[in-house]
Structures are given as C-alpha cells and as structure tokens.
C-alpha cells in the first residue's frame, strides 16, 4: 500500500482537473463538423485563417475577395458551415488562444493578442460564453499542475 499525503492527493486532483478541462475544451473546439462544398466558402475559410491574427477581419473584404456580396456570403457561409462568419472567426481565434495558453506557455494577454483578439476583455467574454468559466481559471489551474 502506498501512502498518499494530502499534498500528493491535491496534486493528483489538480492534474485530473486540468485533463478534464483540456478534454472539454478541445472536444468543444472541434464543433464545426460541417464542411463547405462551395469553393467560395472554402476560399473564405482559407482567407479567414490567413488573416486570423489581425484584430479586424471585415466581411466586406472577405466578400470582395470571393466575388460575392456581403449579404450573399453571410447567407451562404451560414448555410454551409452552420454558423455565422463572425462566430466562425471567434471560434478559430479561440482555438489558437487556448492552444497558446495550454501548450505554448503564453499568459492570458499574450494568448489573446496572438489569436487576434483586440483585448483581453473581449477574449475573456467570449471564452466565458463558450465554456462557462473564465480563461484565468483554466490558465491558473494549468500553471499549478505544471509547477
């Protein structure tokens, strides 16, 4: 029988908590299961991923680059992807920020800016809407477990 100190048990529960958070986060981030069939939507997604680190990605610019009106692009994107363009952009940014937080040892501010959020408050608001907790909860628990 191995004796478990309270500190060892606490560390084990923190590691388990971190694993659970990471599983939920990364499962949730796989959400957009739909795939675009229209080449213009495929091109739009590619453009979004190329510009994802920029704080502003304008619908009008995307529409112009794929030769559609902004309203037609919005409609077609939602139809094919199951979510509005703005939500898709936030989703993609969130994936980058969370990866940077959990894997690349960036702090909240660095992760938010790296992913193209224009400030930490915007990142925090979107994170909490998506996961029900603030990113600092995930970040702080991740840091405790790594120490």
Secondary structure, DSSP 8 states (H G I E B T S, - for coil): -----HHHHHHHHHHHHHHHHHHHHHHHTT-------SHHHHHHHHHHHHHTTSS---HHHHHHHTTS-HHHHHHHHHHHHSS-HHHHHHHHHHHHHHHHHHTS---HHHHHHHTT-SSHHHHHHHHHHHHSS-HHHHHHHHHHHH-
